[in-house]
Amino acid sequence: MAYMRIEAIREKYGELLSLDDVAEIFKYNSVAAVRKAHSRGTLPVHLYRFPNKSGFYAKSDEVADSIEKMILSKPV
């Protein structure tokens, strides 16, 4: 199941997700909300900066892992 989720995310967004993508997947109201969560340390994934790319990005496999953990930790 987790493998299918990773592949679906990679197919739609690629290996790296922009802050817009992160906001969409995790249902944040805006990119500003994603930035605020990141600065507070409450964003469920790490953000990275890459040489020759502007802005922050999340890795697709880490996003899928985070979603999987959320699903597994849901109360019954």
Summary of the structure (lengths in Angstrom):
residues: 76
radius of gyration: 12.5
end to end distance: 19.0
largest distance: 45.1
contacts: 181
relative contact order: 0.20
helix: 55%
strand: 8%
